[in-house]
Amino acid sequence: MPPSAISKLQSAVSQVKQVNVLKTAQLEDSPTIKVCVRVRPFIKEEVEGQRSGGECKLCIDMPSETQVRILNFEDPDDESRAFEFDRCYWSHSSDHQFFATQETLQSELGVTMLEHAMNGFNNCIFAYGQTGSGKSYSVLGGKGEERGLLPRVVEGLFDHFAK
């Protein structure tokens, strides 16, 4: 290979490395595992008593965007059941200071997932919890503004490729 071709190849490799370094530096979050929890509102079966025996009692508190506490009604000052997460989403009632909508999840998780996908990283949503705890709603959602994380990320991919 002629020296000029080797020089051009080395220059191209150097430029690609510089672009990759810039892309990685631009990512808001590094591509890592994030553990999040979402507190959902009571569902019809709970309110009407089919699951709760007619008594709904909120036993969760969210004092910050990263902590959830299980309340001990016998000792309200007991903080022995406090759990830390990368992010906690409160969707139980809209009057809470940390209330989170489907759009909140998209802006805080989905946008980052989309950026990582555009930069060559794989993404995975692993939703775990009891039946009826809101996993499908968070990931898939409903129609319109109630769309979940996955449809919003896919829409973002199509929008990106359409440009």
N, C-alpha and C positions, 0 to 999 in steps of 0.2 A: 504494500500500500504506500503511495507517495506521501512524503512528509506533510504536504499541504492538506491531504485528506485526513491524516491522523490529527493534525492540529484542529481542523474543523470538527471532527468527532469529539475530541477532548473539550472543545468549547461548548458544543451542544450538550454534552454530559454535565458539564459544570453549570450551565444555565438551568437544566432540569433539576439538578440538586438544589440550586438556589430557590427556584420556584417551590419545590417541595418543602424546604425549610420555612419559607414565608407562609405557605398554606398551613403548615402545622402550627406556626406561631400565631396565626390569625384565629385558630379555633378557640372559642370561648372556654370550653371545657375539654380536657383531654379525653380521648375515647376510653372510658373506663366504665365499670359497673356502677350504677346509681341505685340506691335502695330508697324507694318512696312508699308512702302510705297515704290512703285517701279515706276520709271519714264521710260516709254517704248519709243521706237523709233516711229516716224511717220509711219503710215501704208499706203499702196498703195492708198487707197481711199482718204486719206488726201493729199498726195503728188500730185495726179492726179486731185484733185479739186472736187471730188464727194461729199466730206464731208466738205471741207473747203472753197469752192468757188474759189479754185485755189491759195489760199494764206496760207502757213504754217508759223506760227510764234511761236517759242518756248517761252512760258510765265512762265516757271518754272526754278528756279535756285536751286542748291544744294550746299551750301557753306561748309557743313560738312556732316559726315555720319549719323547725327541725325537731320538735319534741312532741310526743303524744304521751299522755298519762292515763292510766286506768284508775278511775276514782274509787276510793274506798269509802263508802257511805258511813261506815262505822267510825272511821278516823279520817276526816277530810284533810288533815295536815300531812297525812302519810304520803310521801313521794317515792316509796320503795318500788313502785311499778311505773317508772318513767322510762321511756324508750326514745333513743336518738336515731334519726334517719337523715339521709342527705336532704330530703325535702318531705314535708307533710302537707297534704292538701285537705282543707276543710270544706266539704260540700254539704254538710248537714243542714246548715241554715245560713241564709244570705246575709243576716245581720252580724255575723261573726267578722272580726277584723281581718282574718286571714281567709275569707271565703274564696273558693276557687271554682271557676267554671271550666267547661271543656276547652275554651279558648286559653285559659290560664295554663292548662297542661300543655297545649300546643306551643304557646309562647315560651314556656320554660323547658320543655323536654323535646317537643316535636321539631322546633326550629334547629336545635342542636343536632338532633338525629339527622335531619335533612342536610345540614352542613357536613356532618361526618360522612354521609353517603356520597355527597358530591366530591369529597376528598378521598374516596376510595376505602372508607372503613365500613365494615359490616355493622348492622344494628340488630338488636333483638329486644322484644318486649316480652317479659315473663311475668304474667299476672297470676298471683297465687292468693288463695283465700277460700273461705267457706262458701258453699252454695248460697247465692243471693247476696253476696257481699259487694257487688258492683264491678267485678272484673270486666265483664263484657261491655258494660256501659262506658267505663273509662277507655277501653281499647277501641271498641267499635262505635258506641254511642247510638244516637238516633238520627233524625233527619234535620237538615238545616243547621242552625247554630248548636244543636245537640250532637253533631258529628263527633266521634271520638278521635283519639290520637292517630290511629292507623289511617282512616280515610283522609285526614288532614295532611299527613305526611305524604301519602300517595298523590294527593292533589298537588302538593308542593313539588314533587318530582316531575309530574306532567307539566306543570307551569314552567319549571326550570328548562325542560327539554324543548318546550314550545318557543322559548326565547331565542 
